[in-house]
Amino acid sequence: MEPVKAKRRYDSSRRRAQAEATRADILEAAQRRFERHGYAATSMEAVATEAGVALKTVYVAFGTKSGLLRALWNHLLRDGRDDTPAARQSRYRAVVEKPDPERQLRVAFHASRIVEERIGGVLEVIRGAAQVDPEVAALWSRIQSELHDNQRVIVESLDRKGALVADIDAATDVLWTITHPNVWQLLVRERGWTPDRWERWSADLACAQLLGSATRPPA
């Protein structure tokens, strides 16, 4: 009588890692296609081909092209930590908890500069696609609201420190405007400012408007 072969153990961790790697490949391919060709000219088939996966795999993972773009945005905004909202990430919390108000704002703009460099291209895709796709329009609206909410958290922390020289609502609108991706687009992409110059200008302006100080730290 032949011995019964033992059943192969199901390795869920390995399958999960493979799925995550495939997802990352698709998102990277989607970013290249969207930024190179735009939203309208990018098809799910083209993304699948560039990622080296079956078209069905892309649809199963993301559902629609707008769903793919939304997933790409979340992935880039959260720096690959898709399950952690930006406002709850340790780096964001570290900015809010800085004891010195001016240092807090300057660190905040340094962090914003890093994020803008990472997401700027995709954000332009989203802004353009919002004109023709209702689901992307909803994503664009959500991005504006979340950006405003995040800036309010910073403003309220400045107010608790007794450093704010403006009304909380007005200060939030000012900080939201200065950090808005449209300003980055105009100055860095259209006018050719370096990211360093944008960071210095933005931080100086925010300190002047919110703290009544435009001093710069020593080099």
N, C-alpha and C positions, 0 to 999 in steps of 0.2 A: 504494500500500500504506500503510495507516494505521500511524502509529508505535505501538509497544508502550508501554502505560502503565507507568510505574515502580511497583513495589509500595510501598505505604505502610509505612514502618518501624514496627515494633512498639515502642511506648514503654512499657517495663516499669515505669519509675520513676513515670510518670504513673498507670498502673493501680494500682500499689502505694499511691500517695498517696491515690487515690480509695477504695481498699479500707480503708485506715487511717482515713480520715475517716468512712466508713460505720460502721465498727466503733465509733468514738468516739461517733457519734450514737446507736447502739443502746445502748451502755453508759450514756450519760447518760439516755436514756429509761427504761432498766431501773432505774436508781437512783431516779428520780422515782416510778415505779410501785411499786417495792418499799417505799420509805420511806413513801409515801402510803397504800398499800393492804395492805401485808404480803405475805408470800411466797405463802401459799395462795390469796389472791384475785387474784394477778397471773398472767396467762396470757401465753404467748409471743405470742399474737395481739394482746393489748393492747400489749405492748412494740413489736411491729412497727408497729402503727397509730400509736403515739406518736412513733416514730422516723421515720415516713414511708417505710418500706421494705416489701418483700414479706415475708410470713411465711417463705417458703423461705430468704430471705437470713439471717434470724435463726437458723434451724435449721442451715444450712450453716456459719455462723460459730461457733456455740456448742453445737450438738448437743442439749442438754436444758436445762430451766429451771435445774436445779442447776448445770450447766456454765456457764450465763450468770451465775448468782450468784457462782460461784467466779472467773470471769474479771473480774467487777466488783470483787470484793475485791482481787484481785492488782493490778488497774489503780489502785485508790485507794491501796492500801498503798504501792505503788511510785511514786506520784505521776505516773502516766502512762508510767513507764519499765518496761514490762511484762517486759522481758528481763533486768532487773537485780534480783536478790534484795535485799531491804531491807538485810540485813547487809553487803552488799558495795557499797552506795552510798557515795559520797564523804562525805556528811553524817554517816552513821553512823560511818564510819571516823574522821572528824575528832573525834567525841565520844570514842571509845575512846583516841585518841592524845593527848588533852589532858594536859599534864604535871601540872597542879594537881588533886588528887583532888576537892576540894569543887567547884571550877569545873566539873570533868568531870560530876559528878552534876547540877549545876544546868543545865548545857547539855543534858544528856540529858533532863531533865524538860521543858525548854522544847521540845525536839524532839518529845517524846511528846505534849505538849499540842497542838502543831500537827497531829500525826497523828490524835489523838483527835477533834479538831474536824472533820477531813476524813472519817473513817471511822466515827464513832460511830453514825450512823443505820443504815448498812448492817450494822454489826456486830450491832446489836440484831436486825435481820432474820435474820441467820445464826443467832444464838443461839436465836431462836424456832423457826426452820425446822428446826433440828437435832433437835427433838423429834418431828418427823413425817416427815423425809426422811433415810434412811440415808446418802446421799451428802453431804448438807449436814452431817450429824452427823460424818462423817469429816473434813470441812473444818474444823468447829469444833474437833475434837480436834487437828488439825494446827496451827491457829492458836495453841492453848494451848502446844503443844510448842515452836513456833518462838519465841513470846514468851519462854518460859522460857530457851531456848538463847541468845537475844540478850542477856538480862539476865546470864546467866552470863559471857558474853564481857566485859561491863563490870566485873563483880565480879572476874574474874581479872586484869583490867588494874589494878584498884585494889590487889589483893593484890601484884602485881609491883612496885607503887610503895611497898609497905610501909605502906599507909594503912589497910588493912582491919582492923577490930577484932573481926570475927566469923568463924566458920567459913565457908568458901567455899560449901558446900552450903546452910547456913542463910541466909547473906547473899543467895544467889541466890533462895531462896524468898521472902525478905522483899522484895527489889526487884521480883520478879515480882508479888507481891501488891499492892504500892503502885501499880505501873504497870498493873495489870490493868484492862481495860475495864469490868468490873463495878463497880469502885470509882468510876470516872468516871461511870458511869451513875447510881449511887446519889447521889453528891454534886452533880454538875452538873445532870443531867436530873431527878432526883427531888427533891433538896433545894434546888436553885436556886443553887448556888455558881457564881461566875463562873469561867471558865477560868483567869484570873490567880490567883484564890484557890486553886484546885486545884493549880496549878503551884507556888506558894509553899509550901503545906502539904506537898505530896508531897516536894519537894526538902528541906525542913527535916527531915521525918521520916526520909528516906533518909540524910541526913548524920548525924543523931543515931544511927541504928541501925547504919550501916555504918562510919562514921568516928569516932563518939563526939563529934561536933561538931554543934551546932545553930545556929552563927553564921550571920548573913545578911550578904551583901555590902552595902556602902553604896549608897544609892539613887543 
